Structures are given as structure tokens and as C-alpha cells.
């Protein structure tokens, strides 16, 4: 299962913690719809 973290937090420690927890990608709010869609498509190809 692929996991993208979508959060309002964007501190370096938060990003690192997300990846250490097994997230495949990280997007912070406010996010651009096209960026999120691109990340989803990228993970679906893998």
C-alpha cells in the first residue's frame, strides 16, 4: 500500500518523521491540486 502524508505541518522534523514512519511521499497544506495528482500518479506507476 502506498502512503502520501497530507498535512498542515511543514517543519523538517515533521517531514523526516513521516518518511521514517513509512510514508512514500509528503504534501503540506495548502497544496496545489496538480502537484498532489502528480505525486499520486507517480506512486501508482511504481
N, C-alpha and C positions, 0 to 999 in steps of 0.2 A: 504494500500500500504506500502510495506517495503522499507526503505531507507538506503543505505550504502553510507557514505560520502567517496569519493576518492579524496585525496588532497595532495599537496606538503607540507602542513603545519603540524607540529607535536608538537606544543607547547601545554602545559597543558591547557591553556586558550582556544585554538582552539578546542581541543577535548571536553572540557566541553561545549563550545558554540554549538557544533554540536549536542550533546546529549540533551541539553536544547531546541534546535530547533526541536526536534522530530526524530532525526536520530536513527535508530536501531543498527547501527554499524559504525565503523570508520576505514579506512585503509589509511595510508600515503604512499606516493611515496618515493623511489622506493618500490614497493610492490612485494611480492612473489606470483606468479600465483596460487600456491596451497593454500596459505593462503586465498586469495580472493575467490577462488572457494569453500573452506570450509565454509567461512562465508556466502556465497550465499546459499549453500545447507542447512546450519543451519537455516537460515531465512525462507526458503521455507517449512521446516518441521513444523514450528510454525503455 
